Amino acid sequence: MAILKFRKGNYISLKGSRAQETAVNVPDDLFMKCPACGETLYRPDVVEHAYCCGKCGKYFRLGARNRLRMVLDKGSFQAWDEGIRERNPLQDAAYGEKLDSLKGNSSLDEAVITGVGTIGGIRCAIAVWDTRFLMGSMGTVAGEKLTRAFERAQRERLPIVVFACSGGARMQEGLASLMQMAKTSAAVKRHSEAGLLYISVLTDPTTGGVTASFAMLGDIILAEPGALIGFAGPRVIEQTTGQKLPEGFQRAEFLLEHGFVDNIVERPQLKATLHQLLQMHGYPENSESANNPTADKATTHADRKVDVEGMAFGQKKTEQREAVSWERAEAEGKRDFKRRQEKWEACQRETEQRIQWEKAAADEVWESSNDFFPEKKSAWERVKLPRRKDRLTALDYINGIFADFTELHGDRGCRDDAAIVGGIGFFNGRPVTVIGVQKGKNTKENLCRNFGMPSPEGYRKALRLMQQAEKFGRPIVTFVDTPGAACGMEAEERGQGEAIARNLLEMSALRVPVLAIMIGEGGSGGALALAVANEVWMLENATYSVLSPEGFASILWKDSRRSAEAAEQMRMGAAELKEMGFVEKIIPEYGQAQEKTREPICAFLKKELELFCQRYEQLSPAMLPVQRYERFRKM
């Protein structure tokens, strides 16, 4: 009998000691090579074994449609929100061409497919990310699709399963992509407050802004074996810190060991596991009862109601108390807002002339400053200004604006992070919670404060103080100046991505006014974690971006020397971001934010902060998170 051996698209017939090539038409895609062990694999066998290598067990990355076929009942999937018009916020022609090419080659309209289907007869919403579309990065359309999926699942009283597989926020869309982290996290919060189940499944890879938002916010978080999961990628950590990373670092098993996932599930068992979890949370196989808001409470856990007043403050919910859903809470907030709208508008009319006078006076002082920098400064020159060592820090503003500031320390779990300062102070007689990212003014201070790069403990400390402010009804003001969150082995081990995601989730629902002021660098998710606010202000020379110009140039063009060009394209300055709708107010620096201009800047901030307090005192606590959600929702 002849022995057939495969080589270069043909089979070779081996008879005795003589080999003879036989022309056999073999499809080019019939065989594939395992990237882990190098074994040549028969593709139908790989498909049969759930896209795993039969020799070494390596998991291959799945396209979104293959994933849907594996976990949903046959023929049950119905797509949602297809064909949403793409945006190009930075007006980059090359990016537009890339999108058109990807749509044609991948047969995808974006990096995520959303819809509804059944798992073992249980109806649920589902969202699946696909790395073939710009590495599964989250841009404005992908963020919009996921947000709509959570909103529709909430309306239809459905659980939702999300398969994350992404490189993070999409840098080609600038700050607009970063805002999707806040928007999707807020949608998760609303779905959760409606008493509905969210299962997050982390696959290879799940990194960056996706890890630091919706991916780490599931009620139950599962992972596939060996999946790369982390906030900062291994290469970034090694290049930034010089640390030699151990084998298995940031893999699913690493996260399970450190307590950030609930379980690791083999791919062939994933559908059965999801079905069992849906059953355990009270979702019946009868889709009609699962989608019926009036079903008996004993039948489905998803019909738990949420009390309006107890929602934010964690009051106990009982079967005997009259309760309403989150959607009704929102509706009541809107009705209350209509009643208060006249007061708010009257307050604005009364202060309009005063604002105009203040701005005119500020402009006069600004233009008379010897150190005034004209608008013709290049984007790269403006990027360097907030990095100056003599720039005012968060504590400079805190001590210049608030009386009797008392600093509070610690996250109540691990340690105190000196990169985050926070506490309570008085502003015109009002107690206010103030939080800032603090840089040092010399090498010793910078080492102590990690150059203004907060650790997970810093973000958890900030969240503790914000929740305390909500409990006692205090407004919150944050001062943001960070090149980004800390990266490194220790930060990943303690859950940097989860800490940032948790801040985005909880800040979206705070029932007190929140104001964020960008005073220097606003670097990526590390800055956004303190900026899910009712309004965001920026100092004139501050920056706010999805990543640094150096990182943008290195990733997009493989050339960090093009950082100046990247800064121009990214549109990360205050004036540009205000024009695009990401910022409500620009604060003049009267030249540069240095010690000699501290007094006029603080004086201007005091006047504007008083007006901010007057405006938001007109809103009820129930309306504040609604207004904040709508602010990010339109992004």
C-alpha positions as CSV (number, residue, x, y, z in Angstrom):
1,M,0.0,0.0,0.0
2,A,1.3,3.5,-0.9
3,I,2.0,5.9,1.9
4,L,0.9,9.5,1.2
5,K,2.8,12.4,2.6
6,F,1.8,16.0,2.2
7,R,4.3,18.5,0.7
8,K,3.8,22.0,-0.9
9,G,0.2,21.5,-1.9
10,N,0.6,17.9,-3.3
11,Y,0.6,14.5,-1.9
12,I,3.8,12.4,-2.3
13,S,3.4,8.7,-2.9
14,L,6.2,6.7,-1.2
15,K,6.9,3.2,-2.6
16,G,9.9,1.5,-1.3
17,S,12.9,3.7,-1.4
18,R,11.7,5.8,-4.3
19,A,9.4,8.9,-3.9
20,Q,7.2,10.0,-6.7
21,E,5.2,13.2,-6.7
22,T,1.6,12.7,-7.7
23,A,-0.5,15.6,-8.9
24,V,-3.4,15.8,-6.6
25,N,-5.5,19.0,-6.5
26,V,-5.4,19.9,-2.8
27,P,-7.1,23.2,-1.8
28,D,-4.7,25.8,-0.4
29,D,-6.7,26.2,2.8
30,L,-7.1,22.5,3.5
31,F,-4.1,22.4,5.9
32,M,-2.8,24.9,8.4
33,K,0.2,25.1,10.7
34,C,0.0,25.4,14.4
35,P,1.9,28.6,15.5
36,A,2.8,27.0,18.8
37,C,4.2,23.6,17.9
38,G,4.6,23.9,14.2
39,E,2.5,20.8,13.4
40,T,0.7,20.7,10.0
41,L,-2.9,20.2,10.8
42,Y,-5.9,19.1,8.7
43,R,-8.3,22.0,8.9
44,P,-11.5,20.0,9.2
45,D,-10.0,18.2,12.2
46,V,-9.2,21.6,13.7
47,V,-12.8,22.8,13.3
48,E,-14.1,19.6,14.7
49,H,-11.9,20.1,17.8
50,A,-13.2,23.6,18.5
51,Y,-10.4,25.3,16.6
52,C,-7.7,23.8,18.8
53,C,-4.4,22.1,17.9
54,G,-4.8,18.3,18.3
55,K,-1.1,17.9,19.2
56,C,-0.3,20.7,21.7
57,G,-3.8,22.0,22.5
58,K,-3.1,25.6,21.3
59,Y,-6.3,27.7,21.0
60,F,-6.6,29.4,17.6
61,R,-8.3,32.8,17.5
62,L,-11.9,32.6,16.3
63,G,-13.7,34.9,14.0
64,A,-16.9,36.4,15.4
65,R,-19.2,34.3,13.2
66,N,-17.5,31.1,14.1
67,R,-17.8,32.0,17.7
68,L,-21.5,32.6,17.3
69,R,-21.9,29.2,15.6
70,M,-20.2,27.5,18.5
71,V,-22.1,28.9,21.4
72,L,-25.6,29.7,20.1
73,D,-28.3,27.2,19.1
74,K,-28.4,26.7,15.3
75,G,-30.4,29.3,13.4
76,S,-31.2,31.3,16.5
77,F,-29.0,34.4,16.0
78,Q,-30.5,37.7,14.9
79,A,-28.1,40.6,14.3
80,W,-28.6,44.0,15.8
81,D,-27.5,47.4,14.6
82,E,-25.7,46.5,11.4
83,G,-24.6,49.2,9.0
84,I,-24.0,52.1,11.5
85,R,-22.3,54.9,9.6
86,E,-18.6,55.1,10.3
87,R,-17.0,58.2,11.8
88,N,-13.5,59.6,11.2
89,P,-13.1,62.1,14.0
90,L,-9.5,63.0,13.2
91,Q,-10.3,63.3,9.4
92,D,-7.5,60.9,8.5
93,A,-7.8,59.9,4.9
94,A,-5.6,56.8,5.4
95,Y,-7.9,55.6,8.2
96,G,-10.9,56.0,6.0
97,E,-9.3,53.9,3.2
98,K,-8.3,51.3,5.8
99,L,-11.9,50.9,7.0
100,D,-13.2,50.5,3.5
101,S,-10.6,47.8,2.8
102,L,-11.3,45.9,6.0
103,K,-15.1,45.9,5.3
104,G,-14.4,44.4,1.9
105,N,-11.9,41.8,3.0
106,S,-13.3,40.7,6.3
107,S,-17.1,40.8,5.5
108,L,-17.4,42.7,8.8
109,D,-18.9,46.1,9.3
110,E,-17.0,46.7,12.5
111,A,-14.9,45.0,15.2
112,V,-18.0,43.7,17.1
113,I,-21.1,41.8,16.1
114,T,-24.1,42.2,18.4
115,G,-27.5,40.5,18.4
116,V,-29.7,38.0,20.2
117,G,-29.9,34.2,20.1
118,T,-30.5,31.2,22.4
119,I,-28.1,29.1,24.3
120,G,-29.7,25.8,25.1
121,G,-33.1,27.4,24.5
122,I,-32.4,30.4,26.8
123,R,-32.7,33.7,25.0
124,C,-29.9,36.2,25.6
125,A,-28.2,39.1,24.0
126,I,-24.7,38.5,22.8
127,A,-21.7,40.6,21.5
128,V,-18.6,39.0,20.0
129,W,-15.4,40.9,19.1
130,D,-13.3,40.0,16.1
131,T,-9.5,40.8,15.9
132,R,-9.6,40.7,12.0
133,F,-11.1,44.2,12.1
134,L,-8.2,46.5,13.3
135,M,-7.2,44.0,16.0
136,G,-10.7,44.3,17.5
137,S,-10.0,47.8,18.7
138,M,-12.9,49.8,20.1
139,G,-13.8,52.9,18.1
140,T,-16.9,55.0,18.1
141,V,-19.1,52.6,16.1
142,A,-17.9,49.5,18.0
143,G,-18.6,51.4,21.3
144,E,-22.0,52.5,20.0
145,K,-23.0,49.0,19.0
146,L,-22.0,47.5,22.3
147,T,-23.8,50.3,24.2
148,R,-27.0,49.8,22.2
149,A,-26.7,46.0,22.9
150,F,-26.7,46.6,26.6
151,E,-29.5,49.2,26.3
152,R,-31.7,46.9,24.3
153,A,-31.0,43.9,26.6
154,Q,-32.1,46.1,29.4
155,R,-35.3,47.1,27.7
156,E,-36.1,43.5,26.8
157,R,-35.0,42.1,30.2
158,L,-32.3,39.9,28.7
159,P,-29.0,38.6,30.1
160,I,-26.0,39.5,27.9
161,V,-22.9,37.5,27.1
162,V,-19.9,39.4,25.7
163,F,-16.8,37.8,24.2
164,A,-14.0,40.2,24.5
165,C,-11.1,40.0,22.0
166,S,-9.4,43.3,21.4
167,G,-6.2,45.3,21.4
168,G,-7.9,48.2,23.2
169,A,-9.1,51.7,22.3
170,R,-8.7,52.6,18.6
171,M,-6.0,55.3,18.5
172,Q,-6.9,56.3,14.9
173,E,-10.1,58.0,16.3
174,G,-8.2,59.9,19.1
175,L,-10.1,60.9,22.2
176,A,-13.4,59.8,20.7
177,S,-12.3,56.2,21.1
178,L,-11.3,56.8,24.7
179,M,-14.8,58.1,25.5
180,Q,-16.2,54.7,24.5
181,M,-14.7,53.2,27.6
182,A,-16.8,55.5,29.8
183,K,-19.9,55.1,27.6
184,T,-19.9,51.3,27.6
185,S,-19.1,51.1,31.3
186,A,-22.1,53.4,32.1
187,A,-24.3,51.1,29.9
188,V,-23.1,48.1,31.9
189,K,-24.0,49.9,35.1
190,R,-27.6,50.6,34.0
191,H,-28.0,47.0,32.8
192,S,-26.7,45.8,36.2
193,E,-29.0,48.1,38.2
194,A,-31.9,46.7,36.3
195,G,-31.1,43.3,38.0
196,L,-29.9,41.6,34.8
197,L,-27.0,39.2,34.3
198,Y,-23.8,40.1,32.4
199,I,-21.3,37.3,31.6
200,S,-17.9,38.5,30.3
201,V,-15.8,35.9,28.5
202,L,-12.2,37.0,28.0
203,T,-10.4,35.5,25.0
204,D,-7.0,36.0,23.4
205,P,-6.1,38.9,23.5
206,T,-8.0,41.2,25.8
207,T,-5.9,44.3,26.5
208,G,-5.8,48.0,26.9
209,G,-9.0,50.1,27.1
210,V,-11.3,47.1,26.7
211,T,-9.8,45.4,29.7
212,A,-10.1,48.7,31.6
213,S,-13.8,49.0,30.9
214,F,-16.6,46.6,30.1
215,A,-14.5,43.4,29.9
216,M,-13.7,43.4,33.6
217,L,-17.2,44.4,34.8
218,G,-19.1,41.2,34.3
219,D,-21.2,39.7,37.1
220,I,-19.3,36.6,36.2
221,I,-16.0,36.7,34.3
222,L,-14.8,33.6,32.4
223,A,-11.6,33.2,30.4
224,E,-10.3,30.7,27.8
225,P,-7.1,28.8,28.7
226,G,-3.9,30.7,27.8
227,A,-5.7,33.9,26.8
228,L,-3.5,37.1,27.1
229,I,-5.4,39.5,29.4
230,G,-4.0,42.7,30.8
231,F,-4.1,46.5,30.8
232,A,-0.6,47.2,29.5
233,G,0.8,44.6,27.0
234,P,3.9,42.6,27.9
235,R,6.0,44.4,25.3
236,V,5.0,47.8,26.7
237,I,5.8,46.7,30.3
238,E,9.2,45.4,29.3
239,Q,10.1,48.5,27.3
240,T,8.8,50.9,30.0
241,T,10.1,49.2,33.1
242,G,13.0,47.0,31.9
243,Q,11.4,44.1,33.9
244,K,11.9,40.6,32.7
245,L,8.4,39.1,32.7
246,P,8.0,35.5,34.0
247,E,6.5,32.8,31.8
248,G,2.7,32.8,31.9
249,F,2.5,36.5,32.9
250,Q,-0.9,38.1,32.1
251,R,-2.3,34.8,30.9
252,A,-5.7,33.6,32.0
253,E,-4.2,31.3,34.6
254,F,-2.3,34.3,36.0
255,L,-5.5,36.3,36.4
256,L,-7.3,33.3,38.0
257,E,-4.5,33.0,40.5
258,H,-4.7,36.7,41.4
259,G,-8.5,36.7,41.7
260,F,-9.6,38.6,38.7
261,V,-11.6,35.9,36.8
262,D,-14.1,33.5,38.2
263,N,-13.1,30.5,36.1
264,I,-11.2,29.2,33.1
265,V,-13.4,27.2,30.8
266,E,-12.2,24.9,28.0
267,R,-13.7,25.9,24.7
268,P,-15.7,22.6,24.1
269,Q,-17.4,23.1,27.4
270,L,-18.1,26.8,27.0
271,K,-21.7,26.5,25.7
272,A,-22.7,24.1,28.4
273,T,-21.2,26.3,31.0
274,L,-23.0,29.4,29.8
275,H,-26.3,27.5,29.7
276,Q,-25.8,26.3,33.2
277,L,-25.0,29.8,34.5
278,L,-28.1,31.3,32.8
279,Q,-30.2,28.6,34.4
280,M,-28.7,29.3,37.8
281,H,-29.7,32.9,37.5
282,G,-33.3,32.0,36.9
283,Y,-33.5,32.4,33.1
284,P,-35.9,29.8,31.8
285,E,-35.7,28.1,28.4
286,N,-39.0,29.5,27.5
287,S,-38.0,32.7,25.7
288,E,-41.4,34.3,26.2
289,S,-41.2,34.3,30.0
290,A,-37.6,35.3,29.9
291,N,-38.6,38.4,27.9
292,N,-41.8,39.2,29.9
293,P,-41.3,42.0,32.5
294,T,-44.5,40.9,34.4
295,A,-43.3,37.4,35.0
296,D,-43.5,36.1,38.6
297,K,-40.4,37.0,40.6
298,A,-40.0,33.3,41.7
299,T,-39.7,32.4,38.0
300,T,-36.9,34.8,36.9
301,H,-34.2,36.6,38.8
302,A,-34.0,39.1,36.0
303,D,-37.2,40.8,37.1
304,R,-35.8,42.1,40.3
305,K,-36.8,45.8,40.8
306,V,-34.6,48.6,41.8
307,D,-35.6,51.2,44.4
308,V,-34.9,54.8,43.2
309,E,-33.6,56.1,46.4
310,G,-31.8,52.9,47.4
311,M,-30.1,52.4,44.1
312,A,-27.0,54.6,44.7
313,F,-26.7,54.3,48.5
314,G,-27.0,50.5,48.7
315,Q,-30.1,50.4,50.9
316,K,-31.6,47.0,51.4
317,K,-34.2,46.0,48.9
318,T,-37.2,44.0,50.2
319,E,-40.1,42.3,48.6
320,Q,-42.5,44.4,50.6
321,R,-41.3,47.8,49.5
322,E,-42.7,49.5,46.4
323,A,-39.9,49.5,43.8
324,V,-39.4,50.7,40.3
325,S,-37.0,49.8,37.6
326,W,-34.0,51.8,36.5
327,E,-35.8,52.9,33.4
328,R,-38.6,54.3,35.5
329,A,-36.1,56.0,37.7
330,E,-34.7,57.7,34.7
331,A,-38.1,58.7,33.5
332,E,-38.9,60.2,36.9
333,G,-35.6,62.0,36.9
334,K,-36.5,63.5,33.5
335,R,-39.9,64.7,34.7
336,D,-38.2,66.2,37.8
337,F,-35.7,67.8,35.5
338,K,-38.4,69.5,33.4
339,R,-39.8,71.0,36.6
340,R,-36.4,72.3,37.6
341,Q,-35.3,73.3,34.1
342,E,-36.8,76.8,34.5
343,K,-34.9,77.4,37.7
344,W,-31.7,76.3,36.0
345,E,-32.2,78.5,33.0
346,A,-33.1,81.4,35.2
347,C,-29.8,80.9,37.0
348,Q,-27.9,80.8,33.8
349,R,-29.6,84.0,32.6
350,E,-28.8,85.8,35.8
351,T,-25.1,84.8,35.5
352,E,-24.7,85.3,31.8
353,Q,-23.6,88.9,32.0
354,R,-21.3,88.1,34.9
355,I,-19.7,85.4,32.9
356,Q,-19.1,87.7,30.0
357,W,-17.6,90.3,32.2
358,E,-15.3,87.8,33.9
359,K,-14.1,86.4,30.5
360,A,-13.5,89.9,29.2
361,A,-11.5,90.7,32.3
362,A,-9.6,87.5,32.1
363,D,-8.8,88.1,28.4
364,E,-7.5,91.5,29.3
365,V,-5.1,90.1,31.9
366,W,-4.2,87.2,29.7
367,E,-3.2,89.3,26.7
368,S,-1.2,91.7,28.9
369,S,0.9,88.8,30.3
370,N,4.5,89.0,29.2
371,D,4.6,85.2,28.9
372,F,1.5,84.8,26.8
373,F,1.9,82.1,24.2
374,P,-0.1,82.9,21.0
375,E,-2.4,80.3,19.3
376,K,0.2,79.8,16.6
377,K,2.2,77.5,18.8
378,S,2.5,74.0,17.2
379,A,0.8,71.0,18.6
380,W,4.1,69.4,19.6
381,E,5.2,72.6,21.5
382,R,1.9,72.4,23.3
383,V,2.4,68.8,24.1
384,K,5.7,69.7,25.9
385,L,4.2,72.5,28.0
386,P,2.2,70.3,30.4
387,R,5.3,68.2,30.9
388,R,7.4,71.0,32.3
389,K,8.8,70.4,35.8
390,D,7.8,73.9,37.0
391,R,4.1,73.5,36.1
392,L,1.5,73.8,38.8
393,T,0.4,70.6,40.4
394,A,-2.9,69.3,41.8
395,L,-2.0,70.3,45.4
396,D,-1.2,73.9,44.2
397,Y,-4.7,74.3,42.9
398,I,-6.3,72.5,45.8
399,N,-4.6,74.7,48.4
400,G,-5.3,77.8,46.3
401,I,-9.0,77.2,45.9
402,F,-10.2,75.2,48.9
403,A,-10.0,76.2,52.6
404,D,-9.0,73.9,55.4
405,F,-8.2,71.0,53.0
406,T,-7.8,67.7,55.0
407,E,-6.1,64.9,53.1
408,L,-7.4,61.4,53.6
409,H,-5.2,58.3,52.8
410,G,-5.5,54.7,51.8
411,D,-7.6,52.4,49.8
412,R,-8.6,50.3,52.8
413,G,-7.3,47.1,51.1
414,C,-3.6,47.3,50.4
415,R,-1.8,50.7,50.8
416,D,-1.8,54.4,50.2
417,D,-0.8,55.6,46.7
418,A,1.0,58.9,46.8
419,A,0.2,59.6,43.1
420,I,-3.4,60.2,44.2
421,V,-4.2,62.9,46.7
422,G,-7.7,63.3,48.1
423,G,-9.7,64.7,50.9
424,I,-12.3,67.2,52.0
425,G,-12.1,71.0,51.9
426,F,-14.4,74.0,52.0
427,F,-15.4,76.0,49.0
428,N,-17.4,79.2,49.8
429,G,-18.7,77.4,52.9
430,R,-19.6,74.2,51.1
431,P,-17.8,70.9,52.0
432,V,-16.3,69.5,48.8
433,T,-14.5,66.2,48.1
434,V,-11.3,67.0,46.1
435,I,-9.1,64.4,44.4
436,G,-6.0,65.0,42.2
437,V,-3.2,63.2,40.5
438,Q,-0.1,64.6,42.0
439,K,3.3,64.9,40.3
440,G,6.5,65.8,42.1
441,K,8.5,69.0,41.7
442,N,11.9,67.2,42.0
443,T,13.3,63.8,41.4
444,K,12.8,62.6,45.0
445,E,9.1,63.7,45.0
446,N,8.5,62.2,41.5
447,L,9.9,58.9,42.7
448,C,7.6,59.0,45.7
449,R,4.6,59.8,43.5
450,N,5.6,57.6,40.6
451,F,5.7,60.6,38.3
452,G,2.0,61.0,38.6
453,M,1.1,57.5,37.4
454,P,-1.5,56.0,39.8
455,S,-1.5,52.4,40.8
456,P,-4.6,50.3,41.3
457,E,-4.6,51.3,45.0
458,G,-4.7,55.0,43.9
459,Y,-7.8,54.5,41.8
460,R,-9.5,52.5,44.6
461,K,-8.6,55.2,47.1
462,A,-10.2,57.8,44.7
463,L,-13.3,55.6,44.3
464,R,-13.6,55.2,48.1
465,L,-13.5,59.0,48.6
466,M,-16.1,59.5,45.8
467,Q,-18.5,57.0,47.3
468,Q,-18.0,58.7,50.6
469,A,-18.8,62.1,49.0
470,E,-22.0,60.6,47.6
471,K,-23.0,59.2,51.0
472,F,-22.8,62.7,52.5
473,G,-24.0,64.7,49.5
474,R,-20.7,66.5,48.7
475,P,-19.8,67.7,45.2
476,I,-16.6,66.2,43.7
477,V,-13.8,68.0,42.0
478,T,-10.9,66.2,40.4
479,F,-7.6,67.6,39.1
480,V,-6.1,65.4,36.4
481,D,-2.4,65.4,35.4
482,T,-1.0,62.0,34.4
483,P,0.9,60.5,31.5
484,G,-1.1,57.4,32.2
485,A,-1.8,54.7,34.7
486,A,1.2,52.8,36.2
487,C,2.3,49.8,34.2
488,G,4.4,46.9,35.5
489,M,4.2,43.5,37.0
490,E,2.9,44.8,40.4
491,A,0.2,46.9,38.8
492,E,-1.0,44.0,36.7
493,E,-0.9,41.6,39.6
494,R,-3.1,44.0,41.6
495,G,-5.6,44.5,38.8
496,Q,-4.9,47.9,37.1
497,G,-7.4,47.3,34.4
498,E,-10.1,46.2,36.8
499,A,-9.5,49.2,39.1
500,I,-9.9,51.7,36.2
501,A,-13.0,49.8,34.9
502,R,-14.5,49.9,38.3
503,N,-14.1,53.7,38.6
504,L,-15.7,54.2,35.2
505,L,-18.6,52.0,36.3
506,E,-19.3,53.6,39.6
507,M,-18.6,57.2,38.6
508,S,-21.2,57.0,35.9
509,A,-24.0,56.5,38.6
510,L,-22.8,59.0,41.3
511,R,-25.7,61.1,42.5
512,V,-23.7,64.2,43.3
513,P,-22.2,66.8,40.8
514,V,-18.8,65.8,39.5
515,L,-16.3,68.2,37.8
516,A,-13.1,67.1,36.2
517,I,-10.3,69.6,35.4
518,M,-7.4,68.6,33.1
519,I,-4.5,70.7,34.5
520,G,-1.6,69.0,32.6
521,E,-1.4,65.7,30.8
522,G,-4.5,63.7,30.3
523,G,-3.1,60.3,29.4
524,S,-5.5,57.6,28.2
525,G,-7.6,55.5,30.6
526,G,-5.4,56.6,33.5
527,A,-6.9,60.1,33.1
528,L,-10.4,59.0,32.2
529,A,-10.7,57.0,35.5
530,L,-11.1,60.4,37.3
531,A,-13.0,62.2,34.5
532,V,-16.4,60.5,34.2
533,A,-17.9,63.9,35.1
534,N,-20.9,66.1,34.5
535,E,-18.5,68.6,32.9
536,V,-14.8,68.4,31.9
537,W,-12.7,71.6,31.9
538,M,-9.1,72.0,30.5
539,L,-6.4,74.5,31.2
540,E,-5.4,76.3,28.0
541,N,-2.1,74.3,27.5
542,A,-3.3,70.9,28.9
543,T,-3.6,67.8,26.7
544,Y,-6.1,64.9,26.7
545,S,-5.6,61.9,24.5
546,V,-6.1,58.2,23.9
547,L,-2.3,57.7,24.1
548,S,0.9,59.8,23.9
549,P,2.1,61.1,20.5
550,E,5.2,59.0,20.9
551,G,3.1,55.9,21.3
552,F,0.8,56.8,18.5
553,A,3.8,57.3,16.1
554,S,5.4,54.1,17.2
555,I,2.3,51.9,16.8
556,L,0.9,53.5,13.6
557,W,4.0,54.3,11.7
558,K,6.7,52.2,13.6
559,D,8.7,55.5,14.0
560,S,8.7,57.4,17.3
561,R,10.6,60.2,15.6
562,R,7.3,61.3,14.0
563,S,5.8,62.3,17.4
564,A,5.4,65.9,16.3
565,E,3.4,64.8,13.3
566,A,1.3,62.5,15.5
567,A,0.6,65.4,17.9
568,E,-0.8,67.5,15.0
569,Q,-3.0,64.6,13.8
570,M,-4.3,63.5,17.2
571,R,-6.0,66.9,18.0
572,M,-5.3,66.6,21.7
573,G,-5.3,70.3,22.7
574,A,-7.9,72.1,24.7
575,A,-9.3,74.3,21.9
576,E,-9.6,71.4,19.5
577,L,-11.3,69.1,22.1
578,K,-13.7,71.9,23.0
579,E,-14.6,72.3,19.4
580,M,-15.2,68.6,19.1
581,G,-17.5,68.6,22.2
582,F,-15.3,66.7,24.6
583,V,-14.7,69.6,26.9
584,E,-17.1,72.2,28.2
585,K,-14.7,75.0,29.3
586,I,-11.1,76.2,28.7
587,I,-9.3,77.9,31.6
588,P,-6.8,80.6,30.7
589,E,-3.2,80.1,32.0
590,Y,-2.1,83.8,31.6
591,G,1.0,82.5,29.9
592,Q,1.9,79.2,31.5
593,A,0.6,77.5,34.6
594,Q,3.5,78.4,36.9
595,E,3.9,79.8,40.4
596,K,3.7,83.4,39.2
597,T,0.4,82.8,37.5
598,R,-1.1,80.6,40.2
599,E,-3.2,83.4,41.8
600,P,-5.0,84.5,38.7
601,I,-5.7,81.0,37.5
602,C,-7.1,80.0,40.9
603,A,-9.2,83.2,41.0
604,F,-10.7,82.3,37.6
605,L,-11.4,78.8,38.7
606,K,-13.1,80.0,41.9
607,K,-15.5,82.1,40.0
608,E,-16.3,79.3,37.5
609,L,-16.6,76.7,40.2
610,E,-19.1,78.8,42.0
611,L,-21.2,79.0,38.8
612,F,-20.9,75.3,38.3
613,C,-22.2,74.7,41.9
614,Q,-25.1,77.0,41.3
615,R,-26.1,75.3,38.0
616,Y,-26.0,71.8,39.4
617,E,-27.7,72.6,42.7
618,Q,-30.8,72.9,40.5
619,L,-30.7,69.3,39.5
620,S,-32.1,66.5,41.7
621,P,-29.8,63.6,42.8
622,A,-31.7,61.3,40.5
623,M,-31.1,63.5,37.5
624,L,-27.3,64.0,37.9
625,P,-26.3,60.5,36.7
626,V,-28.9,60.8,33.8
627,Q,-27.2,64.1,32.7
628,R,-23.8,62.5,33.0
629,Y,-24.9,59.4,31.0
630,E,-26.4,61.6,28.3
631,R,-23.1,63.6,28.1
632,F,-21.1,60.5,27.2
633,R,-23.9,58.8,25.3
634,K,-23.8,61.3,22.5
635,M,-20.1,60.6,22.1
